[in-house]
């Protein structure tokens, strides 16, 4: 099985095909001036690098102003996080990979966050160190 990295950049066509249909859009009011693709690209950059939101380098308009304020990028990220947009993108990505026959579940990695705790157990196989 070949291992591939998670993409950290998308083309506009990839965004329109795989991401945009599953993101929530405003029913009324303005859309982001640079567009959803650009905002999503900014979000990917922050998530991939781990930088602070205020450190995000925003492209300039022809007049020299930032095309969007970093707080608006953060607000859009928070909205998509809370309304389930990212979960929809993930679920539909898995469905698409499964339909293409390239979803490999041979290797699963556990991080230990679901390990059962032994607090309050009457009997434990591990000896108490406090006695």
N, C-alpha and C positions, 0 to 999 in steps of 0.2 A: 504494500500500500504506500503510495507516495504521500508525503506530508506537505501541505500547502499552508502558507501564512494567511492570517485573517487580513483582508484588504483594509488599508488605511486611507485610500483615495479612490474615488469613484469618478467615472466620466459622467457628463450630463445624461447620456443615453442610459447608462447603468442605473443612475439615480431614478430616472423616469420609469424604468422598467421594474426595478426590484424594490425600491424604497418608497417613492412618492405615493403610490396607491394606498399604502398602509399607514401613512402619517395623517393625523387629524389636521384639518384645515379650518380656518375661521369661517363661521356661517355669515358673519357680517363684519364690517370693519376692514381696515387696510391689511394687505399682506406685507411681509417684510420687503423693503425697497430693493435689496439685492436679490430677492427671490429665495425660495425654499432650498434650492440646490446649494447656493452659496452659504446660507445659514447652516445647513447640515454639514457642509465641508468645514466650517469654523468649529462646529461641535466636535466633529471627528478629530480635528487637530488638538483641541484641548484634552479630549479623552485619551488620545494616543500618547501625547507627550506628558500629560500630568501637570501641565502649567496652570497657574492661577488664571482665572477668567480675565482679570484686568491686564494680564501680560499678553493677551491675544493680539496679534498684529492684524489690524483691520485694513483692508485695501482702501485707497483714497479715491474719491470722485474726481472728475476733471477739475473741479474748483478747489481741490486740495483738502476737502472735508472727509472725515471717515464715512464710509458708505452706510454704516450701522454702528450703534454703540454696543460695546461688549455686554452691557446689562440686558439688552434686547436679545442677544444671542443666548445668554444664560436663561432668560425668561422662556424662550422657545424650547430650550432643552428641558427645563423644569416641567413645562406643559406636556411635552411628549413623554417625559418620564412618568408623570402622574396619570395620564389618560390611557395608558396602555399601548401607545403607538409603537414603542420599541419592542414590546412583546409580540405585537402583530407582525412586525418586520421579521423578527426571529422565527416565529412559527411558520410564516409563509416561506421563508428561506429554507427551512427544514423540509417542508412539503415539496418545494421545487427540486431540492437535491435528491430527495427520495424518488420522485418521479423520473429524474434523469438517471437513477441507479448509481449515484456517486456518494450516497450518504453512508459512511462507514462507521459502524458502532462497535468495531472489534476492540477498540481501546477506550476505556472510560477512566477518567482521572477523578479521584475523590480528594477533597481538600480537608476532610475531617470535621466539617462543620455540622454534620448530622450524626456524630458519634453519640451513643447513648451514655448519659452520665450515670454514675453509680451512687449518687447522693441519696441517702435515706434507705439504701438497701440493707436488708437484715444480714445477709451473708455476702462476702466479697472475696474473690480470689486474691485480691491484693491486700497485703498486710498493712495495717495502720501504722504510720510513722510517728504518731503523737503519743503512743503509750509507753 
